[in-house]
Amino acid sequence: MAVFSDDSVVKHVEKSVLETDAIPSGNTVWLYTSKDAERKETLYRARFVTQMSTTCLSKIDFSSPQVLDQINRKTKFIEEDGQLRGERPAGLLTITFDTDIEESDSLTQTPAYFSVKQRLYNYNMFVEEARFSFVLSPTTASSMLVDVSASNRVSSGIPGWVNNMFQSNVEDKVLHFQSALIRLCSK
């Protein structure tokens, strides 16, 4: 199954493909999804190449509300009393949560990489915890290999259909993130 958005093509792959050093070609985005019904947890991993230089990457503050607003689909972030907080619509409701960001800049090491881990917690309903992380590794002077990993776990008393509501459009989430990375360096 392939989903087209802009010029990118999402190709669903087995988990083992993402555990190798293989690099998707062109505008292909590799995506693997997995649901653990017992734990009410959904995981997804993606890999793609994006146009971004290390110079541009080093200027991006991935913990700023402005950047978080761009890379997280349908979510608005603010900093309140030293704590990052997010807010997103869910049908007629609004979900709020706290966010922690951890960045690791190893661009001067070999192999070079830059990683960001985002943990979302203290949800006001439904979701127990969500994680979103990505690693950017230079492949050329102007491109990065991006490995994305995300998961969220629904609270134990929540029915499965609510869990499914939070999992819709994984392809759109990944394509939004890919586009946001490109926009961050096209300013």
N, C-alpha and C positions, 0 to 999 in steps of 0.2 A: 504494500500500500504506500503510495506517495502523496504528499500534500504539497501543493504549490503555493508559495507566497512570495511576492516580489520575484526574485530570480532563484530563490532557494528551493531545494527539493528535500523533503524529509523522507529518509529511508529507514524503516524499522529493521533492526539487526538483533542478533543474539548477543547476550551479555559477553560472551567470549571474544567477540570482535573488539569490544572496547577495552579488553584486558591485554591487548597487543599494542605494538608501536605503530600500527597502521594509521594512515592519514587519509581522510576522505578527500576525494578529488573535486575540484571546481566548487560549485555552490551546494554540494551535497551535505546534508546534516544527518548524521547517524543518530538514531534514537532507540533506546531500550527501555521498556516499562515493565514493572512487576507489581502485582498486588498481593499482599499477605492478608487474606481475609480474617485469619485468626487474630492477628495483632492490629487489624484495621489500619494497616499502613500501606502506603503507595510509594514506590521508589521509581525514579527515572534517572537515566544517564544519557548524556548526549555528547557528541564530538563534532566539531566543525572547524574550518579555517576562516579567519577573519582578517581584513586589512587593518593593521595597527602596528605602529613602530614602537620600539621600547621607549623612545623619547616621549611619545604621546602617552603611553601607558604610565610612565613615571610621574606624569603631571595630574593623573586622575586620583581623586580622593574618594575611594569606594565607600567610605563611612559617612560621607556628607548626605544630608537629606535630598539635595538636588540630584545627585548621581543615583541614589537609591530610587528616587521617583522615576527616573528614566529607565533603569534596568529591571525594575519590578513592575510587571503589568498590573494596571488598575489599582495601584496602591499609592497612597500619599504618606510621606514620612515627615515627622517633626522631631526636634530635640526639645525635651521638656525636663527641666531640673537635672540636666546631665544624662538623661536616658533617651535613647532613640525609641520612638513609638511609631507604629504603622497603623494605618486605617484603610480598609478596603470594603467595597460593597459586596453583599451576598444576597442577591434577590432584593427583598424589601428591607433587609437588615444591614447593619454596618458591623463589621468585625474589627476589633481593635486588639493590638498586641504589642509587646515590647520586643526590641531587637538588639542583639549583640553582633558586632562585626569584628572579625579578626583578619588582619592582612599580613602577608608574609612576602617580602620583597627579596628575592634571590636572583635578580636579573644579572648580577655581576659574577655569579657562580657558574660552574659547569656541572651538569646542564642548567641552563638559565630557566627560571620560571617565576611567576608571580601568582600567588594564590589568595583567594578571598573566601572566608567562611561566614555565612550569615545564619544566625539562629533566631527563630521567632518563637516566642513563648508568652505565657500569661494571657492567652486568648480569653476573650470574654464569653466564648461559647464554642461548641463543636470540636475544634481542633486542639489537641493536647500540645503538640509541638511540631514545628516545621523546620527543616534545614535546607539551605541552598548554598552550594559552594561551587567554585570554579577555579581552574588553574589555566593560566595563559603561558604558553611556551613559545618563544620565537622560533619560526621555521625559516624565515628570511629576514632581511633588514626591514621589510614592510608588512610582514604577516605573522600571525600568531595561531598556533593550534590551541583550541579552547576545549577543555574537558569539563563538563557540567555534571554535577550530581545533586539530586534533590530528593527529599522525602517529606511526607507529613503523616502524622498519626492522629486519627480521630479519637476523641474521648470514648471510653468503653461503653457508655450507655447510649451512644448515638447509633441510630439505625444505618444499615449499609447504604441506602439510597442517599443519605446526607453525605456520606463519604464519597460516593460517586459524584455528587454535585461539586465537590472541591477538586476533583480530578479531571474535569472536562477540559478539552482543548490543550493537552500537553504540548502538541505540535505548535499551537499558537504561542504558548509561553516561551518555548525555545526559540522560535522565529522572532518573537518580540525582543528577547534578550540579544540575539545575534544582531538585529537591526540597531538596537540601542548601543551596543559596543561600537559599531561602525559610526554612528552619529557622534559619539563622544570624541572621536578623533577627526571628525570632519568640520569642526568649528574653526 
